[in-house]
């Protein structure tokens, strides 16, 4: 049954859970940093499916890997070995410097595995203390992950799992005061994405690493959004050198295909025994082949280095063009993970950007969040920046 553009939206609204406020656009195809809707209108995607399509939409190498794998073997469960999974876990240990990998289906599942690993670590070590999370954090939408995060995501879904405490992000005194020998783990986003693109201070991360060593607690990094080259390093923690015991990643890992991963040192991973965790679909041959191809593209096309160079250019341009604009509070970012905080809610700006052919996003209500494909061109970057300022100026003029 072929649906018209109108019936696609009507059918979705009639049948899907009412949990998404979607823009009135039906996207049909994509290539590189551009997508097209059912009316044939073209957009520059400065959001990349929320940091997913880092190698661009429908990269030929990823498409080819999916097509070839789909014609051979799609799913077998984790009762058996497969070449795509073996190849992927080898690549991930190589690029991360960690020793073990658990493959899941999403970032939330990768974080759930990290939480379970931390709980088991505490059991093995005889600890009864908490997992310490950061204020303003976001780790997913499962019950376990919302228990770590902001109140607005927890509201209405209690009671929450216990054994979790929160401290201010980037506050060395607060975390030192909170930690002791009973602390099980600390979980940190090296860059808080949903929280408004806030960067962890390198000295603070090194301090937390030292405290975790002192108290025999696990240091867990959530790199679901900031990992896989987006910040100008393969993983954002590498800017500080404060090595984790456990790391979660997803989003960009599959080149558009759904997959997540929890990585750990041998010591941390060793506390989980046979049968204590698992997944039916995680690490299936199809998703593993897509992720492996995506990693190959990131390295072959030097996209980590490209993210650093292009991100620096965007920040320079945003800073220069916003000079003297009272509505712009701050520009934050690293690599191609950039936030432009305004002194008003930015939803209308993002809608105006959409009307002008650029896909963007708001984080924490007032921050325009840019997460374009790492393959985005200089010409496309310039157009995105033009549209941002055109949209802001129009909104300001209309509200005078």
N, C-alpha and C positions, 0 to 999 in steps of 0.2 A: 504494500500500500504506500503510494507516494503522497506525502503531505505538502500542502501549500505553506508558504511562510506564515500566513495567518493561523492556519490550523496547527502548525507546529507549536506556536506559542499558546494557543487556546487549549490544545490537548495536554500540554505540559502543565499548565495552570490548573486544569480540571483534575488531573490524576496524580501529580507529584505532591509529596508533602509540602506544605506551605512554609518552607524554611529559608528560601532564597528570595531576595529582592533583586530580580534580574533586570538588566537594561533591555529595552524593547528592540533587540537586535538578534537575528538568528545567523550565526556564523556557519559557513559551509566548507571553506577550504583555507589552507594556510601554506605558506612557503617562506622560509627564512624569517624575517622580522615582520612579515605582512600577513594579514588575513583578509578574507572577503566574505561579505554576507550574501544572503540569498537574493538580494537585489543587485548584486555585482559591485557594491560599494567597497572600496579598499580602505584598510586601516593599518597604521603602524602599531604594532603591539609592544607597548612599553611596559607591560606587566608579565608577559611570557607565561600566561596560565598560572600566575602567582609563583614565579621563579621556577617553573617546571621546564619550559621549552628553551633551555639555555643554549642548545646547539641549533636553535631555530625550529620553526614548524616543519615537520616532515623532512628532516634532513635525509638526503638520498641514502647515506650509509646506514642510518637507523631503519629506514623503511625497508631497505634490502635485507637487513638482518632479520627483521620481523617476518617478512614474506618468506624467506628461505626457511626459517625455523618453523613457521606455521605450517609449511608443507611437509615437514618432517616429523615434528613432535611438539605438542603444545603443553601437555600436563601429564605428570606421572606420580605426583606426591613425593614426599621426602623419605619414602621407604627405599628409594633407589638412587643411584648416582646418575648425573647427566653431565655432559661436556660443557654446556653453556654455564651451568652453575659453578662448576669447578674453575672455569676460566675467569668468571666474574669475581669469585672470592679471592682468587690469586691476585687479580688486579687491585682489589680494594685493600688488601693487606699491604701491597706494594706502595700504593699512593698515600696511605694513611700512616704507615709505620706501626700499626697495631697488628695483633697476632691472630685474632679470631673474628669470624663474621657470622651473624645470624640474619637471614634474609626474610623479610616480611612483605606486606602488600602496600604499606603506607607509612607516613611519618608518625602518625599516632601509634600504630602498632610497633614501630621501632622504639618509640619512647616507652610504651608499655613493657617491652622486653627489658629496657634499661631499668625501669622501676622494679620489675620482678627480680632482676639481677641484684639490684641494690638491697632489696629486702632479704634475699638469700645470703648476701654478703653479711648483713647484720646478724642473721641467724647463726651462720658459721662462726662469726667472730664474737658471739655472745653479747651483741650490742642491743640496746633497747631504745636508742634515741631516734631522732627524726631524720628524714631526708629534708635538706634545706634547699628551698627554691628562692627565686628572686621576685621581688615586687615588680609588677608590670610585665610579667613573663607570659608567654603563650607556648604550650607544648602539645596542643591537640584538643580534640573534643570528646574523647572517651571519658568515662567517669574518673579513671585514674589520672588522666592528664589534666582535666579541668580542676581536679583537686589541688594541683600544683599552682594553678594560674589565678587570673584576675577574678574578683568577686562577680563581675557582670556575667561571666561564663558559668559560674557556679550557682547563681541565683535560680531557685526553683527546682534544683536537681539533688538536693540533700536527702539523706545525710551523706556527707563526703567521707571517703576513707581517711582515717587518722594518720598520725605519725608524720605529719608534714608541717614545717614552719617556714616562714618567709622573712627575708631581710632585704633592705634596700640594695638595689643594683649599684655596683661601683663604690660601695662603702666598706673600706677595709676594717674599720673599727667595729662596725655592726656585726660583720660575719665572725671576726675574731672573738667577740664577746659571746656569740651564740654557740660556737663550736666547742666540743669537748670530746673526750675519749668514747662517749656513747654515740656520737654522730655517725650515722650510717653512710651518708653521701651528700654531695652538693651538686645540684644540677643548674647549669648556666647556658643561656644562649650567648655566644660570643658577640653576636649582633642581635639585638631585640628587634625583630622585623615587624610583627603585628603591633608591638608596643610603640612603634613610631620611628624605627631605624635609629636605635641608640647603641653605641659601640661600647663594648667592655674595655676598660683601661688595661693596658698590658701589664703595668705594675700591679694592679689589683688582681689580675688573673694569676700572676706569679705568686702573689701573697696567698691566694686561695689554694694554689697547688702546694705551697709550703705547709699550710694548715692541714690539708688533707693528708699529707705525708706524716705530719706530727701526730695526728689523731687516728691514723689508719682508716680513713674514710675514702670512699670512691669519689673521684672528680669526673662528673658526667657532663659532656657538652652536647647540647641539642644544636646540630648543624643541618636541620631539615631544610631551612631556607637559605642559610649563608654558606653552605658547603658546596662542593663540586666546582670550585674555581670562581665562584661569583665575586669574592672579595679581592681577587688578585693573588690569592694563594689557593691551593687545592682545598684546604680547610682553613677557616678563619682563625682557629687557635694558633696556626703556624706563624701568624704575625707577632705573637708574644713569646712563643717557645714554651708555653706552659702546657705540657703534654697531658692529655686526659687518660683516665683508666678505661672509660667507656665513651663512645661517641655514636650518636644517631644521625642518620642522613636519609634523604628520600628525594622528593620533588624532582630536581634536575637529574637524579641518578639514572632514570629510565629513558631519557630523551623524549619524554611524552608518555611512556608506558608506566602503569602504576607499579611501583616497587619501593620498598624501604629497606634499610639495613641498620643493624646494631653491631658496632665494632668494639672490640675490647682487647685488653692485654691478656696474655695467657693466665696470669694470676687471677684477674677478675672473672674471666670466663670459666675458670676451673670450678667455681662453687656450684654451677648448675650441672646436675647429673642427668643421665639418660631419662627421657620421659618427663622432665620437669618443665619443659617449655616446648612449643612446637607450633606448626602452622600447616594447613592443607595446601594453600596456593603459593605461599611464600617461596621465592626462588625457583618458580617453575621455569622450564626451558625457554618459553616465549619471552617472559619479562627479563630473564637473565641475559638472553641474547641481545635484547634491546639495550639494556644497561651496559653490557660489554662494548657494544658498538658505540654508544654515546661516550663512554670513557675514551675509546680510541680516537673519536673525533676531537674531544677536548684536548688531547695531547698532540694529535697530528696537526691540528690547525692552530695550536698555541693559544687557546682561548683563555687560559689563566692569565697569561701575559696581556692579552687583548683586554680583558676585564679591567686590569689595573690601569692601562693607558687610557681607555675610553672613559672609565669612571672619573679619572683625574680631569679629563677634558670637560665632562658634564658639570662637575662641581665648580670648575673655574668659570664656565659660562653662566651657570646659575648665580654664582656669587657676583660676577661682574654686572649682570643684567638686573639683579635685584638691589644693587647699591642705591641707597636712598629710598627704598620702598618700605614704608613703615609696616605694611601688612605682612612682610616676610620676617619671621622671628629668627629662624636659624636654618642653615643648610648642613645636613649631616650625611655622612656616608663613607663607604670604603668600597673600592672597585665599583661594580655595577649593582650596588645595593645602596640606594640614595633616597633620602627623605628631605623634603622641603616643607618646613613647618610654617604655617600661616597663623595669623592672629584671629582667624575665624574658621568655622567648619568648612571643609573643602569639598563636600559632596557635589555642590553645584558647579564647582570648577571642573571636577572630573566628568560630569555630565556634559559640560560645554566642550571639553576636550574630545569626548566621544563624537559629538556632533561635527567636530572639525577633523575627524579621522584619526584620532590617537586614543588608544586604550590605556588607561591609567587606573589608579586606585588610591583610596584614602586609608591611612592607618591612624589609629587613635584619634579619629574624627577630624583633626586639623593638619595632618601631614600628608602631602602628596608623595606617594611611594612609587619610585621608579625601579623596576626589576626587568629590564629588557633582555632579550636574547644576547648572549655574549658575542654573537655574530653580527649584531646591528652595525650598520655602516655609519660613517661620519655624516653623510647627507641625511640619513634618517634621524640621527641624533639631533642635528640642527633643526629639523622640522618639528620634532617633539618639543624642543626648548621653545621654539617660536610659538607653538600652540599653547604651551603652558602659560606664557606671559600674555598672549592675546586673550586667553580665557579669563585669567585673573583680572586684567584691565577691564574687560567687558562686565564682569560681575561687580567690580567696584563702581563702575559708571552707572550701572543699573540701580545700585543701592544708595546713590547719593541723594 
